[in-house]
Amino acid sequence: MSHTCGNILLHLIFSTRERHPLIETGFRSELFAYLGGIVREMRGTALIINGTADHVHMLVRTRPAQAPAELARVVKTNSSRWVREKWSPNFGWQTGYGVFSVSESNVAAVMKYIASQEEHHKKHSFQDEFLAFLKKNGIARTRNIFGTSFFRPSGTCVVSVLYPRLAPWAAFFRRFAALQFHANFGCAPSV
C-alpha cells in the first residue's frame, strides 16, 4: 500500500497552572478558537473545544504521523504565549495533560459531553472528572496523581501521559528501578 490511512480521534484534557481559574469568560471563546487554529495549522481538525475557567477539553481528529505528545506540546506552548501577550501576563498551563482515544462510534457522545462542561462542573470537580477518566480508561492510580507521574495501566508501570517530558526516560526507569516499582507499587516489572 502506498498511502498511510487512519482515523485518529483524541480527547485531550489539560488544566491551567495549579488549576487556578485563569481562563476568563472575556477571552474564553477566542482562546478556544485559537486552539482550533493551532490544530488546523498542524493539519488536524478540532471537532469541538470547550472547558471552564480552569481546564480545557478538545476532541481532535489528527494524522497517523502526528504524535499526541507533540500535538499537546504545540497547542499548549503557542496558546499560553498568545494568552500572555494578548490577555493575561500571568497565564500558564499545568505541566502535563490527559489524552484518550475515542472511537468513531463514540464521537457524538464525547462531543455532547465536552459541550456541556459548564453544567457538568456545577456537580463535579476537575479532579473528580479526571480521576473518572483515568479509571474508565484502565489507568489505575498508584499514588496521588496530581503530585506524581507514575501510573499502572494493565498491570505494568509506565510514565504517565500527564508528564510527556519524562517519556524518554521510561526505559531508563524500567531498567534500573523495576524491582523498586514492583515493591512500591505492586505491579509487574517490565524491562
C-alpha positions in Angstrom: 0.0 0.0 0.0 1.5 3.3 -1.0 -0.6 5.5 1.4 -1.0 5.7 5.1 -4.6 5.9 6.2 -6.1 6.5 9.6 -8.8 8.0 11.7 -7.2 9.1 14.9 -9.6 10.7 17.3 -8.1 12.1 20.6 -9.8 13.6 23.6 -7.2 16.0 25.2 -7.7 17.4 28.6 -5.4 19.9 30.2 -5.7 22.4 33.0 -4.4 25.9 33.9 -1.4 26.3 36.1 -2.2 24.9 39.6 -5.8 24.7 38.3 -6.4 28.3 39.1 -9.4 29.9 37.3 -7.3 31.7 34.7 -9.5 31.2 31.6 -11.7 34.3 31.9 -15.1 34.4 30.2 -13.9 37.6 28.4 -11.5 35.7 26.2 -12.6 32.1 26.6 -14.3 31.8 23.2 -11.3 33.5 21.5 -8.9 31.1 23.2 -11.0 28.1 22.1 -10.9 29.4 18.5 -7.2 30.0 18.7 -6.7 26.4 20.0 -8.7 25.2 17.0 -6.5 27.3 14.7 -3.3 25.7 16.1 -4.8 22.2 15.5 -5.6 23.3 11.9 -2.1 24.5 11.3 -0.9 21.1 12.4 -3.1 19.6 9.7 -5.7 18.3 12.2 -9.3 19.0 12.8 -10.7 20.2 16.1 -14.2 18.8 16.3 -15.1 20.6 19.5 -13.2 22.6 22.1 -14.8 23.7 25.4 -13.9 24.0 29.0 -14.2 26.0 32.2 -12.2 28.6 34.0 -9.5 26.0 35.0 -9.3 23.4 32.2 -9.9 22.6 28.5 -11.3 19.6 26.6 -10.5 19.1 23.0 -11.8 16.4 20.6 -9.3 16.3 17.8 -9.0 14.3 14.6 -5.3 14.0 13.7 -3.0 12.4 11.2 -1.4 9.0 12.0 2.1 10.6 11.8 1.1 13.2 14.5 2.2 12.1 18.0 -0.3 13.1 20.7 2.6 14.5 22.8 3.7 16.8 20.0 0.1 18.0 19.5 -0.3 18.8 23.2 3.1 20.5 23.4 2.5 22.7 20.4 -1.1 23.6 21.4 -0.2 24.4 25.0 3.0 26.3 24.2 1.5 28.5 21.5 -1.8 29.2 23.2 -0.2 30.1 26.5 2.1 32.6 24.7 -0.8 34.1 22.9 -2.9 34.5 26.1 0.0 36.1 27.9 0.7 38.6 25.1 -3.0 39.5 24.5 -5.0 39.0 27.7 -3.2 37.9 30.9 0.5 38.1 31.5 0.3 35.5 34.4 -1.5 32.8 32.3 0.0 29.3 32.0 -1.0 25.7 31.6 -0.3 23.0 34.1 2.6 20.6 33.2 1.2 17.5 31.5 -2.2 16.6 30.1 -4.5 13.7 29.6 -5.1 12.1 26.2 -7.6 9.4 25.5 -8.5 7.6 22.2 -12.1 7.9 21.0 -13.8 5.5 18.6 -15.8 7.0 15.7 -19.0 5.5 17.1 -18.4 7.5 20.3 -17.8 10.9 18.7 -21.4 12.2 19.2 -21.4 11.3 22.9 -17.9 12.8 23.6 -18.9 16.0 21.7 -22.1 16.2 23.8 -20.0 15.7 27.0 -17.5 18.4 26.0 -20.2 20.8 25.0 -21.9 20.6 28.5 -18.7 21.3 30.5 -20.2 24.3 32.4 -23.2 22.3 33.5 -21.1 19.2 34.3 -18.8 21.1 36.6 -21.6 22.5 38.7 -21.7 19.0 40.1 -18.2 17.6 39.7 -14.7 19.0 40.3 -12.0 18.8 37.7 -10.0 16.4 39.9 -13.0 14.0 40.2 -13.6 14.2 36.5 -10.0 13.5 35.6 -9.8 10.5 38.1 -13.0 9.1 36.5 -11.4 9.4 33.0 -8.3 7.5 34.3 -10.5 4.8 35.8 -12.7 4.5 32.7 -9.6 4.1 30.5 -7.9 1.5 32.7 -5.3 3.7 34.3 -5.3 2.9 38.0 -3.7 5.5 40.1 -1.0 4.2 42.4 -0.4 7.5 44.2 -1.8 11.0 44.3 -1.9 11.7 40.5 -1.6 15.4 41.0 1.8 15.0 42.6 3.4 12.1 40.8 3.9 10.8 37.3 3.6 7.1 37.6 0.5 5.0 36.9 -0.3 1.4 36.5 -2.3 0.6 33.3 -2.9 -3.1 32.6 -0.5 -4.2 35.4 2.7 -2.6 34.2 4.4 0.6 35.3 4.8 3.4 32.8 5.4 7.1 32.8 2.1 8.9 32.8 0.6 10.7 29.9 0.5 13.7 32.3 4.3 14.2 32.1 5.3 13.6 28.5 8.7 15.1 29.0 9.6 12.1 31.2 8.6 9.6 28.5 12.1 9.2 27.0 13.3 8.2 30.5 10.7 5.5 30.8 13.1 2.7 29.6 15.8 4.0 32.0 13.3 3.9 34.9 12.1 0.4 34.0 15.6 -1.0 33.6 17.1 0.4 36.7 14.2 0.6 39.1 12.0 -2.3 38.1 12.4 -4.0 41.5 11.6 -0.8 43.4 8.4 -0.3 41.3 7.4 -3.8 41.9 7.9 -3.5 45.6 6.4 0.0 46.0 3.5 -0.1 43.5 2.7 -3.8 43.4 2.9 -4.0 39.6 4.9 -6.4 37.4 8.3 -5.0 36.5 8.8 -4.6 32.7 12.3 -4.2 31.4 
